[in-house]
Amino acid sequence: MKATTSDTPANRSPGLEPVLDGDADTDRGVPFIIETSPATIEPGAEIVMTAFVAPEHAQALFHATVLFRDADGAPIGRAPLTDARGGALRSEPVERVAPDAPGSHAFSAVMEGPGGEVLGKQDFCVAIAAHPIALTLWDVPHAVEQGAGFQVTLGIKCPCGCMAEGWAFRITDSAGQIVAEGQTGHDPWPGTSGLYHATVALVAPDSLGAQDWTVTALVPDHPTPHIQRSLPLHLNVQTAPEVTLKVLAVDAETGAPVPRARVVVHPYRTFTDAQGRAEVRLPRGRFTIFVSGPPYFAFKTTGEVKDDMSLTAEMYVDREFTDADAWA
């Protein structure tokens, strides 16, 4: 973002006398420009401010330093001018934390000579974006039954510290129709400082396969402007389960049960219990079954599941590759 004096353009003709005395607001002196970055400045983020002097004014400001001030006139940083390409001058960048309040914030920069005399002054504004909204989802099922009810949990937070209690959200289906609306609760999620949440009851669509819904955190009724935020809610809609697959994961050498092994029968997933056992409800069909978990090689088998069935997954330890293996 570039700014110039409101009454004197940056390409003002050379020969302007420096402001050595008097009110710098009356005569802005030798012109220069201020650039701030990044282009979009988030509340509380870092602003980098740099002064630039055109080659035709470089001699007048060669030994100057630039002092940056906030809207109240308080100093926020000082930097010397250094040579830039083409005979121009630029200051060392000055960094500060952006204000939390969105909108336009006034700053100023003063060029000071070696004796502290004011050689030029520049007013500029920094635009602070509206507060972002952090939106997250969890407890989303890996698969949902056609036409059946299920639940998801969502969390909403303002990274800038605004309390998101009672903030509204909306969930729409793949056709853009609203399927749920609500508000976050009164208490943040345990262990967090501002993640307000809600558990939402939903009904799966009748159409089978992948469905993309949308969860939106709406702009809250809050004194500080915020930006609406959306996240996709990916659903995998399946027919109703008809059979039960029982899996027993054991160490292939010792026969000991393997707890917390991951069982995947896409799109269904679960983990074995302390006895190495897991159950998965499935529709009838052909599936590839994976059982995995450190320190074992993954177990894989493919077959038709027509009725309730049991499967023992023998897990082999994934040992490190040794020199003996290399020369075997």
Helices and strands as residue ranges (DSSP letters): E 2-3, E 33-37, E 46-53, G 55-57, E 65-69, E 75-83, G 85-87, E 89-91, E 94-97, E 103-112, E 118-128, E 134-138, E 144-145, E 149-157, E 168-172, E 178-183, E 196-203, E 209-217, E 229-238, E 243-251, E 262-265, E 268-271, E 277-282, E 285-292, E 299-305, E 309-315, H 323-327
